[in-house]
Amino acid sequence: MTDLAQLIVQMQQPDFYPHAVADNIQIVQTHASLVFLTGDYAYKIKKSVDYGFLDYSTLDKRKYFIEEELRLNQKIAPELYLKVETISEIESKLILGGSRNVVEYALKMRQFPQSNLFSDLLQARKLDEDRLIKLGKIVAQFHLSAKSSDRISSFGTVEKINAALIENYQQSRKYIGIVQTQEQFEATKAYTDAFFSERKHLFQTRVKQGKIKECHGDLHLKNICLWQDKIQLFDRIEFNESFRFVDTIYDVAFIVMDLEARGKSEFANAFLNSYLEYSGDWEGLLVLPLYLSRQAYVRAKVNSFLLEDPQIVETEKEDAKKTAGDYYRQAYQYTQRKSGGLIMMSGLSGSGKSTVAKSIARNRGGVQIRSDAVRKHLAGIALEDSGTDSIYTSEMTQKTYDRLLELGTMLAKEGYTVILDAKYDRLALRQPVITQAQSENTPLKIVHCTAPIEVLRDRLDQRQGDISDATADLITSQQKKAEVFTTAEQAYVVKVDTSKSNWQNRLKDII
């Protein structure tokens, strides 16, 4: 690499660029790159470093990977990623462009305000739950269309996934006593070692289900932004295939971990439930804790690297030290086992079941599984599409409730609070859940939502943008089919009149 100090100085000069620039060209620096913010455009330079998992140590390697970065990111953010520019040295002066004596390469990108990063929007309190729900849908759609192949799937074996974690532990061991404790290190490593040893079947199943894809690889809040009021994913990993050819839950875990690290567990829950609903990948929750711990550990490790970077000033190193310590603790906390439980919703269409279920999910960090979503996934239709009569037959209804029971049982065993969001208006549908909970000694509540009939009709008439196909004309038939709770069931029931302004008070024992 050409002299880095010389490069930094010249790339901060206005005459280096063939376009107008800001009065003060700012630099954003990471352990592996420099980004020059010039106003309308940003230019990214890769540092001449070799961390093992990332090797930019030669000009040819930097050229290859910067072209890969352009190719991969143009697929997901074509409006942001523009071209690769050469940097040439002519008569001891660096110039942008030119074909002779190329000494470096720069990725030219459309610059957006740093305040548009999700990390900055969150800090400024400009992100809301609706935006996180939208993000969940966008990430699910990205994954559903992401490429897979036999070669990509080969990266989903226990051996390859574990190799990356082993490398993390090897590279971070020297920071024990500096930014993490010996106890945290050993406990976190013991958890992942046991997970790979005892749960190999989970990884084999994920491969068979086609869940190993060409994903993003580094999908945290600083790599998500708003561009012209559209959510954009960017800065997709290009430098290491093993970081990009991963389980789709690997990407999901990065966002969840990042939100929780910033104290926004309710936003994390909103994103996660939205993603699961649109992807239909509730089984991914079985491997989520492993990836949550892994992602937190990686952020800890990367911040640890900054402690040895001569380009980083001491005040920034102190910040990196604190941040690394926080992430190491978070990685350890994800390895701790939690108690699971089942919450069965019940009530007519429009009674507020999903609103109440969402409230419980946000407060308990629960998994809300809506029968409307399950039904449409089983039928193979998009959630936004209206279902025909064929998906509302008795047979399909039974399949839907069987799937709800299957998911609820499986996830409660894993320590999740699972909210089964469906009408559960008949004993034959409720009893299997009760029987299963009793046999597994799983905590169970039935939340029965009610409201006056005229309120139900008004809600259904005004409903827009929801995946449910229920309409007001179904209420009468639903009333006729609904069966009252038996004496035995009453022990589990919490009744909530959602037409009352203080309905949340009825949930205090649950949330």
C-alpha positions in Angstrom: 0.0 0.0 0.0 1.2 3.5 -0.7 2.1 5.5 2.3 -1.2 5.7 4.3 -0.4 9.1 5.9 0.2 10.5 2.5 -3.0 9.0 1.1 -5.0 10.4 4.0 -3.6 13.9 3.5 -4.2 14.0 -0.2 -7.7 12.5 -0.1 -8.7 15.3 2.3 -7.7 17.9 -0.3 -10.6 19.3 -2.5 -8.5 19.3 -5.7 -8.1 15.5 -5.4 -11.7 15.1 -6.6 -13.2 15.9 -10.0 -16.4 17.2 -8.3 -17.3 19.7 -5.7 -16.7 18.6 -2.1 -17.7 19.6 1.4 -15.7 22.3 3.2 -14.4 19.6 5.6 -13.8 16.1 4.3 -14.4 13.7 7.1 -12.9 10.3 7.7 -14.6 7.3 9.1 -12.1 4.7 10.2 -12.5 1.0 11.1 -10.0 -1.8 11.7 -9.9 -2.6 8.0 -10.9 0.5 6.0 -11.0 4.3 5.6 -14.1 6.1 4.3 -13.8 9.7 3.1 -17.0 11.6 3.2 -16.8 14.3 0.5 -20.3 15.6 0.3 -22.3 13.9 -2.5 -20.0 10.9 -2.6 -18.1 8.7 -0.2 -14.8 6.9 -1.1 -13.8 3.7 0.6 -10.2 2.6 0.9 -9.1 -0.8 2.2 -6.2 -0.9 4.7 -3.2 -3.1 4.0 -4.0 -5.6 6.8 -4.2 -9.3 7.3 -6.3 -10.6 10.2 -6.5 -14.1 8.9 -10.2 -14.0 8.3 -9.6 -10.8 6.3 -6.6 -10.3 4.0 -6.1 -7.0 2.2 -2.3 -7.2 2.4 -1.5 -6.8 -1.3 -2.7 -4.4 -3.9 -4.1 -7.3 -6.1 -6.1 -8.5 -3.1 -7.5 -5.1 -2.4 -8.5 -4.7 -6.0 -10.2 -8.0 -6.1 -12.1 -7.5 -2.9 -13.2 -3.9 -3.6 -14.6 -5.1 -6.9 -16.4 -7.9 -5.1 -17.8 -5.4 -2.6 -19.2 -3.4 -5.5 -20.7 -6.5 -7.2 -22.3 -7.9 -4.1 -23.7 -4.6 -2.8 -25.1 -3.4 -6.1 -27.5 -6.3 -5.9 -29.1 -5.0 -2.7 -28.3 -1.2 -2.9 -27.7 -0.3 -6.5 -28.5 3.4 -5.9 -25.7 3.6 -3.3 -22.9 1.6 -4.9 -21.5 3.3 -8.1 -18.0 2.2 -9.3 -14.4 1.4 -8.4 -11.9 4.2 -9.0 -8.2 3.9 -9.4 -5.7 6.0 -7.5 -2.5 6.6 -9.4 0.8 8.1 -8.5 2.1 10.6 -11.0 5.3 12.5 -10.3 5.0 11.8 -6.5 1.4 13.0 -6.4 -1.7 10.9 -6.0 -4.5 11.4 -8.4 -8.0 9.9 -8.6 -8.4 8.0 -11.9 -5.8 7.2 -14.5 -4.5 3.8 -15.7 -0.7 4.3 -15.2 1.1 3.4 -11.9 -2.0 2.5 -10.0 -1.2 2.3 -6.3 -4.6 2.0 -4.7 -8.3 1.5 -5.4 -11.3 3.3 -4.0 -15.0 2.3 -4.0 -17.1 5.3 -5.0 -20.5 5.4 -3.3 -23.4 7.7 -3.0 -23.0 9.6 0.3 -26.0 9.9 2.6 -26.2 11.7 5.9 -24.7 9.6 8.7 -27.8 10.6 10.7 -29.7 8.2 8.3 -27.9 5.2 9.6 -30.2 3.0 11.7 -27.7 3.3 14.6 -27.9 7.1 14.5 -31.7 7.1 14.0 -32.1 4.9 17.0 -29.9 7.1 19.2 -31.8 10.2 18.0 -35.1 8.4 18.9 -36.2 8.6 15.3 -36.9 4.9 14.8 -40.2 3.4 15.8 -41.6 -0.1 16.0 -43.3 0.1 12.6 -39.9 0.8 10.9 -38.5 -2.3 12.6 -41.5 -4.4 11.5 -40.8 -3.2 8.0 -37.2 -4.1 8.3 -38.1 -7.6 9.3 -40.2 -8.0 6.1 -37.3 -6.6 4.0 -34.7 -8.9 5.4 -37.1 -11.9 5.0 -37.7 -11.0 1.4 -33.9 -10.6 0.8 -33.3 -14.1 2.3 -36.2 -15.7 0.3 -34.6 -14.5 -2.9 -30.9 -15.0 -1.9 -28.9 -17.5 -3.8 -28.1 -21.0 -2.6 -26.2 -23.9 -4.1 -24.5 -27.2 -3.1 -21.3 -25.2 -2.6 -23.0 -22.5 -0.5 -24.8 -25.2 1.5 -21.4 -26.9 2.2 -20.6 -23.9 4.5 -23.4 -25.0 6.8 -21.6 -28.0 8.2 -20.7 -28.1 11.9 -17.1 -28.3 11.0 -17.1 -25.1 9.0 -19.3 -23.1 11.3 -17.4 -24.2 14.4 -14.1 -23.3 12.7 -15.1 -19.7 12.6 -16.0 -19.7 16.3 -12.7 -21.5 17.2 -10.8 -18.8 15.4 -12.8 -16.1 17.4 -11.7 -17.7 20.6 -8.1 -18.1 19.5 -7.9 -14.5 18.4 -9.5 -13.1 21.5 -7.8 -15.2 24.1 -5.0 -12.6 24.5 -7.6 -10.0 25.7 -8.5 -12.0 28.7 -8.0 -9.9 31.8 -8.1 -6.8 29.6 -11.6 -6.6 28.2 -13.1 -10.0 29.3 -12.8 -12.3 32.3 -11.4 -15.8 32.3 -14.8 -17.1 33.6 -16.7 -15.4 30.7 -14.3 -16.7 28.1 -14.5 -20.3 29.4 -18.3 -20.4 29.9 -19.0 -18.9 26.5 -16.7 -21.3 24.8 -18.0 -24.3 26.7 -21.6 -23.4 25.6 -20.7 -23.3 21.9 -18.5 -26.4 22.1 -21.5 -28.3 23.7 -23.9 -26.9 21.1 -21.9 -28.3 18.2 -21.3 -31.5 20.0 -24.8 -32.3 21.1 -27.0 -30.6 18.5 -25.3 -31.6 15.2 -28.7 -32.6 13.8 -29.9 -29.0 13.9 -27.2 -27.9 11.4 -27.9 -30.9 9.2 -31.6 -30.0 9.1 -30.8 -26.3 8.3 -28.8 -27.5 5.3 -31.5 -29.8 4.1 -34.1 -27.0 4.4 -32.0 -24.8 2.1 -31.4 -22.2 4.9 -27.7 -21.7 4.1 -27.6 -18.9 1.5 -25.5 -16.1 0.2 -26.5 -13.7 2.9 -25.3 -10.3 4.0 -22.8 -11.4 6.7 -22.6 -8.2 8.7 -26.1 -7.0 9.1 -26.0 -4.7 12.2 -27.6 -1.2 12.5 -24.6 0.7 11.1 -25.1 -1.3 7.8 -28.7 -0.3 7.4 -29.9 3.2 6.4 -32.7 5.2 5.0 -32.1 6.4 1.5 -34.9 8.6 0.0 -37.1 7.2 2.8 -36.4 3.6 1.8 -34.7 1.1 4.0 -31.4 0.0 2.5 -29.1 -2.9 3.5 -25.5 -2.1 2.6 -21.9 -3.0 3.2 -22.4 -6.7 2.6 -19.4 -8.9 3.5 -17.1 -9.5 0.5 -13.8 -10.5 2.1 -14.7 -13.9 3.4 -17.1 -16.4 1.9 -17.6 -18.2 5.2 -19.0 -15.0 6.7 -21.4 -14.6 3.8 -22.4 -18.2 3.0 -24.3 -18.6 6.2 -27.5 -19.6 7.8 -30.2 -16.9 7.3 -30.6 -16.7 11.0 -26.9 -15.6 11.2 -28.0 -12.3 9.6 -31.1 -12.0 11.8 -29.1 -12.5 14.9 -26.8 -9.6 14.1 -29.8 -7.1 14.1 -31.4 -8.6 17.2 -28.1 -8.6 19.1 -27.3 -5.0 18.0 -30.7 -3.7 19.1 -30.5 -5.5 22.4 -26.9 -4.2 23.0 -28.4 -0.7 22.6 -31.1 -1.4 25.2 -33.9 -1.7 22.7 -35.2 -5.3 23.4 -38.8 -4.3 22.3 -37.5 -3.2 18.9 -35.5 -6.4 18.7 -38.7 -8.4 19.4 -40.7 -6.4 16.8 -38.0 -7.1 14.1 -37.6 -10.7 15.0 -41.3 -11.5 15.0 -41.8 -9.7 11.8 -39.0 -11.6 10.2 -40.3 -15.0 11.4 -43.8 -14.2 10.2 -42.8 -13.3 6.7 -40.1 -16.0 6.3 -42.0 -18.7 8.1 -38.7 -19.8 9.6 -39.7 -20.3 13.2 -37.4 -23.4 13.4 -34.6 -20.9 13.0 -35.1 -20.0 16.6 -33.5 -23.3 17.6 -30.1 -22.0 16.4 -30.7 -18.3 17.2 -29.0 -18.3 20.7 -25.8 -19.7 19.2 -25.7 -17.0 16.6 -26.6 -14.3 19.0 -23.7 -15.2 21.2 -21.4 -15.5 18.1 -22.4 -12.1 16.8 -21.9 -10.3 20.1 -18.5 -12.1 20.4 -17.4 -10.9 17.0 -18.3 -7.3 17.8 -16.2 -7.7 21.0 -13.3 -9.1 19.1 -13.3 -6.4 16.4 -13.4 -3.7 19.1 -10.5 -5.5 20.8 -8.4 -5.3 17.6 -8.7 -1.5 17.8 -6.6 -1.5 21.0 -3.6 -2.5 18.9 -4.2 -0.2 15.9 -1.6 2.5 15.7 -4.0 4.7 13.6 -6.5 4.8 16.5 -6.0 7.6 19.1 -6.0 6.8 22.9 -9.5 8.2 23.6 -11.0 6.0 20.9 -9.1 3.0 22.3 -10.7 3.6 25.7 -14.1 3.7 24.1 -13.3 0.5 22.2 -12.2 -1.2 25.4 -15.5 -0.4 27.1 -17.5 -1.5 24.1 -15.6 -4.7 23.8 -16.2 -5.5 27.4 -19.9 -4.9 27.0 -20.1 -7.2 24.0 -18.1 -10.0 25.7 -20.7 -9.9 28.6 -23.6 -10.0 26.2 -22.1 -13.0 24.3 -21.9 -14.8 27.7 -25.5 -13.8 28.7 -26.9 -15.4 25.5 -25.6 -18.7 26.6 -27.8 -18.8 29.7 -30.8 -21.0 29.6 -34.3 -19.5 30.0 -37.6 -20.9 31.1 -40.2 -21.4 28.4 -44.0 -21.2 28.4 -47.2 -21.2 26.3 -49.8 -18.5 26.0 -52.9 -19.5 24.0 -55.0 -16.6 22.6 -58.7 -17.0 22.2 -61.5 -14.9 20.8 -63.5 -13.9 17.8 -62.1 -12.0 14.8 -61.6 -8.4 15.7 -61.5 -9.0 19.4 -57.9 -7.7 19.7 -56.1 -11.0 20.0 -53.1 -10.0 17.9 -52.8 -6.6 19.6 -52.8 -8.2 23.0 -50.5 -11.0 21.8 -48.1 -8.4 20.5 -48.1 -6.6 23.8 -47.2 -9.8 25.6 -44.5 -10.6 23.1 -42.8 -7.2 23.5 -42.9 -7.3 27.3 -41.8 -10.9 27.6 -39.5 -11.2 24.6 -42.0 -13.7 23.3 -42.6 -15.4 20.0 -46.0 -14.4 18.5 -47.2 -17.0 16.0 -50.3 -15.9 14.1 -52.6 -18.6 12.6 -53.2 -16.3 9.6 -49.5 -16.5 8.8 -49.1 -20.2 9.5 -52.2 -20.9 7.3 -50.8 -19.0 4.3 -47.3 -20.5 4.6 -48.9 -23.9 4.6 -50.9 -23.0 1.5 -47.8 -21.5 -0.2 -49.3 -18.1 -0.8 -47.9 -14.6 0.1 -49.0 -13.2 3.4 -50.4 -10.1 1.7 -52.5 -12.1 -0.8 -56.1 -12.8 0.0 -56.8 -16.5 0.6 -59.5 -18.3 -1.3 -62.1 -20.6 0.3 -59.6 -23.5 -0.3 -57.4 -22.4 2.6 -60.3 -22.2 5.0 -61.5 -25.8 4.8 -61.8 -27.9 7.9 -58.8 -29.9 6.8 -56.6 -26.8 6.3 -57.8 -25.4 9.7 -56.7 -28.6 11.4 -53.3 -28.5 9.7 -52.9 -24.9 10.8 -53.6 -25.7 14.5 -51.5 -28.8 14.3 -48.6 -26.7 13.1 -49.2 -24.1 15.9 -49.1 -26.9 18.4 -45.9 -28.3 16.9 -44.1 -25.0 16.9 -45.4 -24.0 20.4 -44.2 -27.3 21.9 -40.9 -27.2 20.2 -40.0 -23.6 21.1 -41.3 -23.7 24.7 -38.9 -26.6 25.3 -36.1 -24.3 24.0 -36.9 -21.7 26.6 -39.1 -19.3 24.5 -42.4 -17.8 25.7 -44.6 -18.7 22.7 -47.9 -16.9 22.1 -50.2 -19.0 19.9 -52.3 -16.3 18.2 -55.5 -17.9 16.9 -59.2 -18.0 17.7 -59.0 -21.3 19.7 -62.8 -21.1 19.9 -63.4 -24.8 20.3 -62.5 -27.3 22.9 -61.1 -29.7 20.3 -58.5 -27.1 19.3 -57.6 -26.0 22.8 -57.4 -29.4 24.4 -54.2 -30.7 22.6 -52.4 -27.6 23.7 -53.5 -28.1 27.3 -52.6 -31.8 27.2 -49.2 -31.1 25.8 -48.4 -28.4 28.3 -49.5 -30.7 31.1 -47.4 -33.6 29.9 -44.3 -31.3 29.5 -45.0 -29.4 32.7 -44.9 -26.2 30.6 -46.5 -23.1 32.1 -49.7 -22.2 30.3 -52.1 -19.3 30.1 -55.2 -18.8 28.0 -55.9 -15.2 27.2 -59.5 -14.8 26.1 -60.1 -11.5 24.3 -63.6 -10.0 24.1 -65.3 -6.8 23.0 -68.9 -5.8 22.2 -70.1 -7.1 18.8 -70.5 -3.6 17.3 -66.8 -2.9 18.2 -65.7 -6.1 16.5 -67.6 -5.2 13.4 -66.2 -1.7 13.3 -62.6 -3.0 13.8 -63.0 -5.5 10.9 -64.6 -2.9 8.6 -61.7 -0.5 9.2 -58.9 -3.1 9.1 -56.3 -2.3 6.4 -52.9 -3.7 5.6 -53.3 -6.8 7.7 -52.6 -10.4 6.6 -55.9 -11.6 8.1 -58.7 -12.2 5.6 -61.4 -12.0 8.3 -64.4 -9.7 7.6 -67.3 -8.5 9.7 -69.8 -10.9 8.0 -68.0 -13.9 9.6 -68.8 -12.8 13.2 -72.2 -14.4 13.4 -71.0 -17.8 12.3 -68.0 -17.6 14.6 -70.3 -16.9 17.5 -72.4 -19.9 16.8 -69.3 -22.2 16.6 -67.5 -20.9 19.7 -67.6 -23.2 22.7 -67.4 -21.9 26.3 -64.4 -22.9 28.5 -64.8 -25.9 30.6 -64.4 -25.8 34.4 -60.9 -27.4 33.9 -59.9 -24.8 31.3 -61.0 -21.9 33.5 -58.0 -22.4 35.7 -55.8 -21.1 32.8 -58.0 -18.3 31.5 -57.4 -14.6 31.8 -60.3 -12.6 30.3 -59.5 -9.3 28.6 -62.1 -6.8 27.4 -60.1 -4.9 24.7 -62.7 -2.2 24.4 -61.6 -1.0 27.8 -58.8 1.6 27.9 -57.1 -0.2 30.8 -57.1 -3.7 29.3 -53.3 -4.0 29.9 -54.0 -4.2 33.6 -55.5 -7.6 33.1 -52.2 -8.9 31.8 -50.1 -8.1 34.8 -49.7 -11.7 35.9 -48.5 -12.6 32.4 -46.3 -9.7 31.4 
